[in-house]
Amino acid sequence: MKKSLWFLLIGLLLLPGLALAAPVTINFVVWNYNIATIEDNINKFVSTNPDIRVKLASYPWTQYHDTMVLRLRGKTQTDVMYNGEDWLPEFAAAGWVASLEDYFPQAAAYTAKTASYALADMTYNGKLYGLSYYADLITFQYNKEILKKNGLSVPKDWDQVLQQSLKLKQGGMKNPIVYEYDANLPNFYSAFASQVYGRGGSMFDAKLNPAFNDPNGEAFKHLQWLQDAKVKHDIIAFDQHETKVVVSFNTGQHAFSVMYNYMLAALNKPPQPLAGQFTMAPMPGKAGACLGFAKFYTMTSQAAKNTDRRNASWKFIEAFGGGDYKVAKRWAVEDGLGFAALPLFDDPDVKKAWSGWIDMDAFKAQAKLARNDVNPEWKGMWSEFFRPLMAKAFVGGATVKEVMDQGAAKWNEYRELLGQ
């Protein structure tokens, strides 16, 4: 009797539609920031979604774009990936990533809960392509104790930054400004654009023509300001990475910097020697604006073509980038990462965690003035060309005019080849 029941059960399992389905495996690709937290978030997701397995791959931030181009072009299985505002148009135009709204219209419900600059960065041709992993501002940061000790007010424009820096230099501070300087980093360009926005300028006009090579434009003026600050006045010290800027800033030998805003959490976190002395101010300039941006979870077109992987990918993306924003909140509370989810601006746990390292009202005020960058399909490739030119101009290896003219020529070349 038992044997008969056993064979009956086996027979039923072999019938179409009654076989036990194997878990769906999705491949998730990230750049290598805090992998331990990512893995823990994945484990929590899998524990409540036993029908899904997640395979994680990570690459260095400086190599991520080029690696993903090779991975996607070579059709290496990739289902969900970190994406960036300057890469989305390129990847979408190549057909490598899929619009969430094309398959999951419910994704549109998150648009009203998302900061405008971040929403723009996750949208291509009017469709939403992702939910945010991280969003932030690039802000003007300073040591408030140094300014107070030297009788200095918060600078309102770059002329004041220069004058205060020269005063501090006369008082014995060799390089009042510390600056993240590495042409391999996408944020090297983004930090420059943020400063231009503070001045009230733009890198491009409404028709995507270069505006940065206009000698009367704010972008041209600011690159000249940076070159003069380094070559003529010697008030800038360079560090190759933001983590090194944190260490340098905490020596008390620098008063000003421009970085991702979340670095204030690292600057003010004990046991840093000068924890608590650092804060942000509106980006110097008549506009007081800055660059706001988003990094986000995107579903690939490979995943979209397979029903099981598509559905699993959406479930994963929504769990990590949407829902009750549990994952984004964790990043904010534990690491100080910025966010695009508007509800988190008033979340009591976030406000409590952030109160130790930032003035939340100042951050919200700066966020209201934030602008997203111009990101056509060729932006990522152009940025890789332009950043080394900028770096050369910083140290006087080329004139600002030479750099800006070469950058404009390359922009127009890419636009002719790849533009609509």
Disulfide bonds with the S-S distance in Angstrom:
none
